[in-house]
Amino acid sequence: MRYRLTFFALLFLVALAPPRLAGQVPSQKTTVFAAVTATRLFVVGAANPQTGVFVRQPGDDTLWGHTGAKTIRAFGVALAPGSKGRVVYIAAGNGVHLSRDGGITWKITTGWKITEVMCVVPDPADTNTVYCSTPYGIFKTTDGCSTWQEMNKGLTSYFTPSLIVGREGRLYCVTEDGLFSSGDGARRWERMGLSVSGTRVIAQSPADASFLIAGTENYGLYVSHDGGKIWTRSESGVDHMTFYSVVFDPVNPEIVYAGGYVTGVYKSLDGAKSWKRMNEGLGNLNVHGIGVDPLDHNRLYAATLWGGVYTSGDGGATWKNAGLTGAQVWNIVIATF
């Protein structure tokens, strides 16, 4: 498989291009980012395989480029809102990586105490504020990644696979001891109504800030319609119990996708009341991440563990291989510029 190493340099030049004249309609394109922890088994004496963040250019089929360090374990990637792809973050095994020039140059912003970063989340309301989650809790920077501070007050378990900044500014994080939220920028965390151990992911409806869905390890899917006070298990059509990814359709919030251990992709058309598996052509059923194209909500991407990336152009009805075959893909992020 070929790798185009100039993609981010080209993307940066496009982002810096002069603005269009009045009356011209800007054309957006979709860029897909895949966070890869491994691409093949390590062999003693052999060169390390290329891992990290891979990028799929608009219009490509199975061809992926690469950005950042070539042998890191990447668990997530995030782009600063409003930066047009110039400010990019990587959640990696050795810390938070940052590029301010569209991926041309990178630096590690965290010290030796912050490792195994599982997700990194820029605050959409403040370009200098960024959060990251680790097995050792939550960390925050308010000075553009110059310094980081531990923000674990109120947490009863520090293992936090992910967190999100809600549409109303409230933070939500998932831990081994259930769900927690913060309304003061992570200075203090409060337990939410779901205390199921081993929560793995939380998602918020794009249309209703009080509608939340949580995926757990061994206990299935749970939904809340009151901002997390009361939760009920979403069971109709679900015959698996471990979920790593929950994603709302950006156009129709009644459509939701979920994936996890040997689940393939589940789809709900009624706001998580009932689910149906959508796995035709999906060659690997261990789904760790799902992405929905914001410019074409029928275009989906599934990140699989040791199966690479799959894509669907019909809302999950059928799937085909989209490259990175054999890779352990942890997460998928889709951005438009």
C-alpha positions in Angstrom: 0.0 0.0 0.0 1.4 3.4 -0.9 1.4 6.4 1.5 1.2 10.0 0.4 3.3 12.0 2.9 2.5 15.4 1.4 -1.2 15.5 2.1 -1.0 17.8 5.2 1.4 20.2 3.5 -1.1 20.5 0.7 -4.0 20.8 3.1 -2.2 23.6 4.9 -1.6 25.5 1.7 -5.3 25.2 0.9 -6.3 26.5 4.3 -4.1 29.5 3.9 -5.3 30.3 0.4 -6.9 33.8 -0.2 -10.6 34.0 0.5 -13.0 33.7 -2.3 -14.6 36.7 -3.9 -18.1 37.8 -2.8 -20.7 35.7 -4.4 -18.6 32.6 -4.7 -19.8 29.5 -2.8 -17.0 27.8 -0.9 -16.8 24.0 -1.6 -16.2 21.8 1.4 -14.5 18.5 1.3 -14.4 15.6 3.7 -11.2 14.3 5.3 -11.1 11.1 7.2 -8.6 10.5 10.1 -7.9 7.1 11.5 -6.1 6.6 14.8 -4.1 3.4 14.6 -2.5 1.6 17.5 -1.0 -1.2 15.5 -0.7 -2.3 11.8 0.7 -5.7 12.3 2.3 -7.9 14.9 5.7 -6.8 16.1 8.5 -9.2 15.1 11.7 -9.3 17.0 14.6 -7.9 14.9 12.3 -6.4 12.3 11.7 -2.7 11.7 8.8 -1.3 13.7 5.6 -1.1 11.6 4.1 2.3 10.8 1.4 3.3 13.2 -0.2 6.6 14.4 -2.6 8.8 12.5 -3.6 8.0 8.9 -5.4 10.4 6.6 -7.7 9.6 3.7 -7.8 12.3 1.0 -11.1 13.2 -0.6 -12.0 11.0 -3.5 -9.5 8.2 -2.6 -10.7 4.7 -2.1 -8.3 2.7 -0.1 -5.3 5.0 -0.2 -4.2 6.6 3.1 -1.6 9.1 3.9 0.2 9.5 7.3 0.9 12.4 9.6 2.8 12.7 12.9 5.3 10.3 14.4 5.3 7.0 12.5 5.5 4.5 15.4 3.2 5.9 18.1 0.1 4.2 19.4 -2.6 6.7 18.4 -5.9 6.4 20.3 -7.6 9.5 19.0 -7.3 12.6 16.9 -9.0 16.0 17.2 -9.0 19.2 15.2 -9.4 22.6 16.8 -12.8 24.1 15.9 -12.4 27.0 13.4 -8.8 26.2 12.6 -9.5 24.8 9.1 -7.4 21.8 9.9 -4.3 23.8 10.9 -4.4 22.9 14.6 -4.4 19.1 15.1 -4.1 17.0 18.2 -3.2 13.4 18.6 -4.0 11.3 21.7 -1.1 8.9 21.9 0.6 6.4 24.2 3.4 8.9 24.9 1.2 12.0 25.5 -0.7 14.7 23.6 0.9 15.6 20.2 0.2 19.0 18.7 0.6 20.5 15.2 -0.2 24.2 14.5 0.7 24.1 10.8 -1.7 21.5 9.5 0.5 18.5 10.3 3.8 19.6 8.8 5.6 19.8 12.2 4.7 18.2 15.5 5.6 18.4 19.2 4.7 16.5 22.3 3.0 18.9 24.8 2.8 16.7 27.8 5.5 15.6 30.3 6.4 12.2 31.4 3.6 12.0 34.0 0.9 12.1 31.3 0.9 8.9 29.2 -1.6 6.5 27.6 -3.8 9.4 26.4 -7.0 7.8 25.2 -8.7 10.9 23.9 -8.0 14.6 23.5 -10.8 17.2 23.3 -10.4 20.9 22.4 -12.9 23.2 24.1 -15.0 24.7 21.3 -15.6 27.9 23.4 -11.9 28.6 24.1 -9.0 27.9 21.7 -6.5 27.7 24.6 -8.4 25.1 26.5 -7.9 21.4 25.8 -8.8 18.3 27.8 -7.4 14.8 27.7 -8.3 11.5 29.4 -6.0 8.8 30.5 -6.0 5.7 32.8 -4.8 8.2 35.5 -7.6 10.6 35.1 -8.4 13.9 33.4 -5.9 16.6 32.5 -6.5 20.1 31.3 -4.6 23.0 29.7 -5.8 26.6 29.6 -2.7 28.1 27.9 -2.6 26.4 24.6 -0.9 23.2 25.7 2.1 24.9 27.4 1.2 23.4 30.8 -1.3 20.7 31.9 -3.0 20.2 35.3 -4.7 17.2 36.8 -8.4 17.6 37.2 -9.6 14.5 39.1 -11.5 16.0 42.1 -14.7 14.1 42.7 -13.8 11.1 40.5 -13.9 7.7 42.3 -12.1 5.9 39.4 -9.3 7.6 37.4 -9.5 5.2 34.4 -11.3 7.4 31.9 -11.5 6.1 28.4 -13.2 9.1 27.0 -14.8 12.5 27.6 -16.9 15.0 25.7 -17.6 18.7 25.9 -21.4 18.9 25.7 -23.3 21.4 23.6 -24.2 23.4 26.7 -20.6 23.5 27.9 -20.9 20.7 30.5 -18.3 18.0 30.5 -19.0 14.3 30.6 -16.5 11.5 31.2 -16.8 7.7 31.4 -14.9 5.7 34.0 -14.6 2.2 35.4 -17.0 3.3 38.1 -19.7 4.9 36.0 -20.4 8.3 34.5 -19.4 11.7 35.8 -20.1 15.3 34.7 -18.7 18.7 35.5 -20.2 22.1 35.0 -17.2 24.1 36.1 -14.5 23.2 33.6 -13.5 19.9 35.3 -12.6 21.6 38.6 -15.0 19.2 40.3 -16.7 16.1 39.0 -20.1 14.8 40.1 -21.5 11.3 39.7 -24.3 10.9 37.2 -27.2 8.6 37.6 -25.5 5.6 35.8 -23.1 3.7 38.1 -22.6 0.7 35.9 -18.9 -0.3 36.0 -16.9 -0.3 32.9 -18.5 2.5 30.9 -16.7 3.1 27.7 -18.4 5.8 25.7 -20.9 8.6 26.0 -22.7 10.5 23.2 -25.0 13.5 23.2 -27.8 14.2 20.7 -27.0 17.1 18.3 -30.7 18.2 18.7 -31.3 17.7 22.4 -28.6 18.3 25.0 -30.5 16.3 27.6 -30.5 13.1 25.4 -27.4 11.0 26.2 -26.4 7.4 25.3 -23.8 5.4 27.1 -22.0 2.3 25.9 -20.6 -0.1 28.5 -18.3 -3.2 28.8 -20.5 -6.2 29.4 -23.7 -4.3 30.3 -25.0 -3.0 27.0 -26.4 0.4 26.0 -28.1 2.9 28.3 -30.1 6.1 27.4 -31.1 9.2 29.4 -33.5 11.9 28.4 -32.9 14.2 31.4 -29.3 15.0 31.2 -28.0 11.9 32.9 -30.1 11.7 36.1 -32.2 8.7 35.1 -30.9 5.9 32.8 -32.7 3.0 31.2 -31.1 0.1 29.2 -31.8 0.1 25.5 -32.4 -3.6 24.8 -34.7 -4.0 21.8 -32.9 -5.7 19.1 -29.6 -5.8 21.0 -27.9 -9.2 21.6 -24.5 -7.9 22.6 -23.3 -6.3 25.8 -20.0 -4.5 25.0 -20.0 -1.2 23.1 -17.1 1.1 22.4 -18.7 3.6 20.0 -22.0 5.5 19.9 -22.6 8.1 17.2 -25.6 10.2 16.3 -26.5 11.0 12.7 -25.7 14.8 12.3 -28.7 15.3 10.0 -31.4 13.1 11.6 -30.8 12.8 15.4 -33.3 9.9 15.5 -30.7 7.8 13.7 -27.9 6.4 15.9 -25.1 4.0 15.3 -23.3 1.8 17.9 -20.5 -0.7 17.7 -18.3 -2.8 20.0 -16.9 -6.3 20.6 -18.1 -8.7 17.9 -21.2 -6.5 17.4 -20.5 -5.1 14.0 -22.6 -2.0 13.5 -26.0 -1.5 15.1 -28.4 1.1 13.8 -31.4 2.7 15.4 -34.0 4.7 13.4 -36.1 5.7 16.4 -33.7 7.5 18.8 -32.2 4.3 20.4 -35.6 2.7 21.2 -34.8 -0.3 19.0 -31.8 -1.5 17.1 -30.9 -3.6 14.0 -27.5 -5.0 13.0 -26.2 -3.7 9.7 -23.3 -5.9 8.8 -23.5 -7.0 5.2 -20.0 -6.9 3.7 -18.4 -5.9 7.1 -15.4 -8.3 7.2 -14.6 -7.6 10.9 -17.2 -7.3 13.6 -15.0 -5.8 16.3 -15.9 -2.2 15.8 -14.1 0.3 18.0 -15.1 3.5 16.2 -17.8 4.8 13.9 -17.9 8.0 11.9 -20.7 9.7 9.9 -19.8 12.0 7.1 -21.3 15.4 7.9 -21.6 16.2 4.2 -23.2 12.9 3.3 -24.9 11.3 6.2 -25.3 8.0 4.3 -21.6 7.7 4.2 -20.3 5.8 7.2 -16.9 4.6 8.3 -16.2 1.8 10.8 -12.8 1.4 12.6 -12.2 -2.2 13.4 -9.7 -4.0 15.6 -7.2 -5.9 13.3 -9.5 -5.4 10.3 -8.7 -1.9 9.1 -11.4 0.5 8.0 -14.7 -0.2 6.3 -17.1 2.2 4.6 -20.8 2.3 3.7 -22.5 4.6 1.2 -26.0 3.6 2.0 -26.4 4.2 5.7 -24.9 0.9 6.8 -27.0 -1.4 4.6 -23.8 -2.6 2.8 -20.1 -2.2 3.6 -16.8 -2.5 1.8 -13.1 -2.4 2.7 -11.7 1.1 2.8 -8.0 0.2 3.4 -5.5 -0.1 6.3 -6.2 -3.8 6.1 -5.1 -5.7 9.2 -4.7 -2.6 11.3 -6.0 -2.1 14.8 -7.9 1.2 14.2 -9.0 2.7 17.5 -11.0 5.7 16.3 -12.4 7.5 13.2 -12.7 11.3 13.0 -14.3 13.0 9.9 -13.6 16.7 9.3 -14.7 19.2 6.7 -12.8 22.2 5.5 
